């Protein structure tokens, strides 16, 4: 993965989400699980937090460090907190890489009483005029890809069900207060070049050969051209979040 391309292409998170997490935190110390290039971490830094990132990909970690973030290279399940405690633990677009049982239990161990675990990520579906040519190109170019068997556009309900499962795993630890699920709806406009810059950073496409990727991007680019070279993406950011039991 090209860390610079990833950082430039991927969107940030709603300011309202960051503000809500920060406002409910007992203090400023944040642990960012799977911080990547530091997109979410920099937003929390800008909101006055002291952020430590944990990231298994050394290339991503190096990029985040160059942007002013303290990062330790490790998978969260193997990371050693060395007695450090945090007021908030976040996982932005990364919790699907973490063992949900071991990860939730470990998050509970490094949170101060009253601290919050916040798991969140984006759901986005391009308009049908973009999504359908993309799906057709995947089926044609990479029939063995997991993406080739998926519909062009997926229901938001499927993603919400995934966050319900995250909440259930938090609940099963019996260490947190009852989990909450949050939702933030927003829009972002993309030019052809901006969207073609983001697509290669998404799951499934990172494993394709260069010639396969080029053919898919060409099909999607032509579709965006037919819309006048720009389109509006509807985003939903979902969160499963809970406060550790105990008095801060």
GUNU-410704 format. One record per residue (C-alpha): y, z, x. Coordinates in steps of 0.05 Angstrom, whole numbers, padded with zeros to 5 digits, always signed. Layout:
N
YZX/...
***
This chain:
248
+00000+00000+00000/+00069-00019+00026/+00106+00047+00020/+00176+00017+00022/+00159-00034-00032/+00127+00021-00074/+00189+00065-00068/+00237+00009-00084/+00198-00018-00144/+00173+00044-00180/+00220+00076-00231/+00243+00147-00229/+00232+00199-00284/+00278+00217-00343/+00333+00264-00323/+00318+00303-00387/+00247+00317-00363/+00270+00342-00295/+00324+00385-00326/+00276+00416-00376/+00226+00434-00321/+00281+00463-00275/+00314+00502-00331/+00249+00537-00348/+00229+00553-00277/+00234+00625-00250/+00259+00598-00184/+00274+00537-00142/+00209+00528-00103/+00170+00466-00124/+00103+00439-00100/+00094+00364-00112/+00021+00344-00115/+00009+00272-00092/+00083+00263-00078/+00075+00191-00055/+00140+00167-00026/+00178+00224-00058/+00207+00191-00120/+00200+00252-00165/+00211+00301-00107/+00280+00272-00092/+00300+00281-00164/+00280+00354-00162/+00317+00362-00095/+00379+00333-00128/+00372+00385-00183/+00375+00441-00132/+00301+00453-00118/+00266+00464-00051/+00207+00416-00053/+00143+00414-00012/+00101+00351-00020/+00026+00346-00011/+00002+00274-00002/-00065+00246+00022/-00037+00179+00046/-00004+00188+00114/+00037+00124+00105/+00068+00150+00041/+00079+00218+00072/+00116+00188+00132/+00162+00149+00085/+00177+00211+00044/+00192+00251+00107/+00240+00197+00130/+00277+00206+00064/+00285+00281+00076/+00223+00311+00043/+00177+00362+00075/+00106+00335+00066/+00037+00359+00087/-00019+00308+00090/-00080+00330+00050/-00116+00321-00016/-00093+00377-00061/-00163+00406-00069/-00168+00413+00008/-00096+00433+00022/-00085+00502+00052/-00026+00540+00020/-00029+00594+00075/-00003+00647+00028/+00056+00606+00002/+00075+00612-00071/+00116+00567-00117/+00155+00571-00181/+00135+00502-00205/+00077+00455-00189/+00088+00382-00210/+00042+00322-00209/+00080+00257-00223/+00033+00197-00236/-00019+00231-00191/-00062+00279-00231/-00115+00226-00245/-00132+00230-00170/-00142+00306-00175/-00205+00342-00198/-00179+00369-00265/-00218+00435-00261/-00209+00451-00187/-00138+00425-00187/-00115+00467-00246/-00147+00530-00217/-00114+00517-00150/-00047+00506-00183/-00054+00573-00218/-00068+00607-00151/-00004+00582-00118/+00043+00594-00177/+00084+00657-00184/+00078+00693-00251/+00117+00655-00302/+00114+00591-00260/+00100+00524-00292/+00049+00470-00280/+00077+00402-00303/+00034+00340-00303/+00072+00277-00323/+00073+00202-00318/+00097+00137-00347/+00066+00094-00401/+00094+00024-00404/+00076-00039-00440/+00113-00104-00427/+00130-00147-00488/+00073-00191-00512/+00106-00253-00481/+00095-00221-00412/+00033-00180-00424/-00010-00236-00453/+00000-00285-00395/-00015-00228-00347/-00080-00210-00383/-00101-00283-00385/-00088-00292-00311/-00128-00230-00294/-00188-00256-00334/-00183-00324-00300/-00169-00302-00229/-00205-00235-00224/-00260-00232-00278/-00294-00174-00242/-00231-00132-00242/-00232-00070-00288/-00167-00098-00317/-00200-00162-00341/-00237-00127-00397/-00175-00092-00425/-00131-00117-00481/-00064-00147-00463/-00028-00087-00494/-00058-00017-00503/-00041+00035-00555/+00003+00093-00535/-00048+00137-00571/-00098+00124-00515/-00050+00152-00463/-00031+00211-00507/-00105+00227-00514/-00110+00229-00438/-00053+00280-00435/-00088+00320-00489/-00148+00324-00443/-00103+00349-00386/-00077+00402-00433/-00148+00422-00453/-00167+00432-00380/-00106+00476-00370/-00125+00516-00431/-00197+00525-00407/-00174+00563-00345/-00148+00619-00390/-00094+00632-00338/-00037+00596-00372/+00001+00605-00437/-00014+00552-00490/+00000+00483-00460/+00055+00439-00489/+00059+00364-00492/+00126+00330-00483/+00148+00259-00495/+00209+00221-00471/+00223+00149-00494/+00270+00104-00454/+00282+00031-00434/+00292-00006-00370/+00313-00079-00360/+00276-00120-00307/+00293-00186-00275/+00236-00232-00254/+00240-00210-00182/+00243-00136-00199/+00180-00140-00243/+00142-00182-00193/+00160-00130-00141/+00132-00073-00183/+00067-00106-00206/+00031-00107-00139/+00041-00031-00133/+00000-00018-00197/-00073+00002-00199/-00122-00055-00200/-00076-00106-00168/-00075-00069-00101/-00148-00089-00090/-00139-00164-00101/-00139-00218-00047/-00070-00247-00031/-00088-00313-00064/-00111-00279-00128/-00048-00237-00131/-00003-00297-00118/-00034-00335-00177/-00025-00276-00224/+00047-00265-00203/+00061-00339-00212/+00035-00336-00284/+00076-00274-00299/+00138-00303-00266/+00133-00365-00308/+00128-00322-00371/+00191-00283-00351/+00227-00348-00336/+00213-00370-00407/+00249-00308-00431/+00311-00325-00391/+00290-00290-00327/+00297-00219-00354/+00263-00173-00405/+00268-00101-00430/+00211-00053-00418/+00198+00004-00466/+00176+00065-00428/+00146+00130-00452/+00140+00188-00404/+00087+00238-00425/+00077+00309-00399/+00024+00363-00405/+00055+00428-00382/+00042+00503-00385/+00069+00568-00358/+00025+00616-00319/+00011+00680-00355/+00046+00741-00328/+00117+00768-00324/+00163+00733-00275/
***
